[in-house]
Every structure is written in C-alpha cells, then in structure tokens.
Amino acid sequence: MVSMDELVSLCKRRGFIFQGSDIYGGLNGFWDYGPVGVELKRRIKDAWWKFMVLERENVVGVDTAIIAHPRTWVASGHVESFSDPMVDCKRCKKRFRADELEGKNCPECGGELTEARQFNLMFETHVGPVKDEASIAYLRPETCQSIFTQFKNVLNVSRQKLPFGIAQIGKAFRNEINPRNFIFRTREFEQMEMEFFVRPEEDKKWFEYWLEERLNWFEEIGIAKGKTRIRYHEQHELAHYAKMCADIEFEMPFGWAELEGIAHRSDYDLSQHAKFSGKDLSYFDSEKNEHVIPFVIETSVGVDRTLLALLVDAYHEEEVRGEKRVVLKLKPSMAPFQAAVFPLSSKLAEPAAKLEMDLRKKFITDYDDVGSIGKRYRRHDEIGTPFCITYDFDSESDHKVTVRERDTMLQERIEIDRAKDYLTEKFNK
Ligand code: GAP
C-alpha cells in the first residue's frame, strides 16, 4: 500500500493538495486544493449529488449559511457536549486528546500529563462590530443543523411526503486538538450530508436501506465493496444525538478509518429546535390525520476523506521496461481530466491546441506541451488521466492522432474528426 509520505509528495508535486498558508510555514489542520485536486473534488461532489439528489424524487437539496443563529448550537447540544477530553504535557507543553493516548505519560517526551478537561471543538467568531458575549457565533461543526431548522420551509415548498430527504454539501469547521494524517482529520473540511425524515415506526428499515445505498455509492465511484467495511458503534461511543450509528470504514495507510457515518438521530434535532425556537416542527400526515415528529436517518460523509480513500485505492506502482511507473487507476469518470492532448513538437502546437479546444466543449481536458512525450505520459499517469492524445507530424497528412490508454498503455490511431465520438463511446461504457 502507498505510504502517506508518498501520497503527500505526489499531491504536492502534481497539484492536488498543498499545505495551507504554505509560504508562511503552513497552518496546522488547513489544506488548499490545487488545479488537479479541485477537479477531483468536484467529481466526488457531483457524483454524490447525482446519486443522492438528482436521481431520486424524494430527496431535495439546499445550500445554507455557514454561520447560523447561535441558539441553533445550544439547541443541538453542541455548546454543551461537542467536546473532546484534552490533556497537556507539563514538561514539553504539547496537547493531546486524552481518549487517543495509550499510557499515562506524554507520548513525545515521557513527561507528566495534566488532568483531562473538556475542550469544545467549535470555532467562535463575532457577528457585527461589537465583540461581546452577545455577538458570539460559531462556524458550523456539521452542515446538517440548518437542514433541521429549515425543515418546515423546505417541506412547504417541495410538497414532499414522508419519507423524504434533504441534502447539502458544504464546509464544516472543528478546532480539532490534534489534526493529523494529511486531509483525514483537519480543522476545515467539507461534508456531504443527507437527513432522511421517516415515520418513527419505519426507522430500522430506512437505516438498513441507507447503509446499503451508501456502500453502493462508494462502489459506483470506484471503491469496491470488499474494500469497505461496516462498524456499528457501541452504546458508549454514540454521539449525543444518536440512537444508533454505523461507520463505513476504509483501510488507509495508517489503519482502518471512518469515511462516513450513518446515524439514527431519532426526533432529537427537530424536537430540540421546536423547543428552543417555540415553532411547530411537526409533520401533518394527512392519510393518518395526525401530527408526527419524524425520525431522522442521516448519512454524513467527508469529501476530503473520500478523496483520500480514492487516492489510496487508485495508487499503483508498476515496472515498465525497468522503470517505475506510478499510475492512479481512478475510474475514468472520476479522473480530474478525462483526456490530455500533446503536440509532438512545438511546431504542431496550433492544430493540437485547436483539437484540444474542440474537445473542451464536451470533455474536461488538459493541454500539455512541456517535456518529452514520455514525461508527459508519466505526468498524466500520476494524475489518472485515462486518455492521452498525441498530435504528430503524420497527423498533418493522415488526419489521425494516437490515443494511448492509461491502464493498458495500448495505443490506437484514430481519425481526428472521430476524437469526440471515440471519447464519448469510451466514457459511456
Ligand atoms: N452530522 C453528523 C456528523 O457530522 P461526524 O461523524 O462527526 O458526524 C461525519 O462527521 C463525517 O465528516 C465523518 O465521517 C468524516 O468523513 C467527516 N469529518 C468529520 N470530522 C472531520 C475532520 N476533522 N476532518 C475531515 N473530515 C471530517
């Protein structure tokens, strides 16, 4: 399996991910996506949106503000309970999460540790010009709370009936005590969450349904079912809102780790917000002629963790003619670029660039004229581009180009005029 160091280095070298604030020495827990990484991130979010929202008639989307009324977080329980136990080393002053330590002494220097105290993970800010207790607000630690607070508005406009879901993709922030493992645990990240509202007596059925569906989604983006596993939470591990929870885990270079949580949140959130806002958040079931507070089955997955899993899964090293070839065998539809066009020589730049501009109307492509053709293949293997198209001197007379396929490295000569249809056929396979 690829090591984290190899992956971090590949990500920087090829423009997937850079350390945030790099020129200032970095800021722990923050990462920036580069021109290649941003494309892969978009593929993940688009695939999720299509699978969870566009292909279903009973799930609708929203895009809510990052900062919500501070009472939201009192009602949700985050002000009271969203904390991790923290200890300090009395000697070297380093901070750790108490629940992640094995022994009683500092893992860095062996020094004595302080008593554990609770540290709230929400980032605080102030809204408006006055900085006092009354202006405190929080950067959301999860995207779902505004789905609950907007439940009635969405219900009214979407004409949905139970069961139905509300989905959202967006940034979340947690002042993690120990950000680590590259983009796995960061202080700013992106979540893709869906809250599915059901009649209370149908909770188990929908929990099982969504767990299966989410495994299907990972398979659809290229992570085979055998590579994920389900882990049910023990009673003592459950988050303060959850009645039941199952994680979808994947084997990272640092061990099996959570990509997604499927949680049974019961009527906890809607009831809490109804209580704190004084607004009625019940659902009127016209067939049964009764008001119910729906139960919620939540699916919550990190974009960044999914991206890391895709990179780990796709990374391959092969030996080709005595040389190491690094290739990202991403599913072609998930690749940052679908095709790259190379002019064999700078003399052929004009027609090659014209072909690439033409392909851009339908595909996500890259134009690459730097270095030898071998170097360009290596560059695109490393970012997972499934097809590389070379425009050479013969192209001028035979009106054909050479297409090289990433995984087999087989080359094929095709008519320039057929390039679009050729790629369409390949992507529709
Ligand atoms: N609304 C439920 C919720 O937020 P969670 O298990 O705390 O549940 C859901 O988070 C998902 O969000 C995780 O499975 C993970 O993919 C992602 N996530 C959570 N904290 C993260 C962090 N510090 N860095 C990166 N991703 C994180």
Residues whose N, C-alpha, C, O or C-beta is under 5 A from the ligand:
A	BS01	GAP	P141 E142 C144 R174 I183 F184 R185 T186 F189 Q191 E258 L259 E260 G261 S300 V301 G302 R305
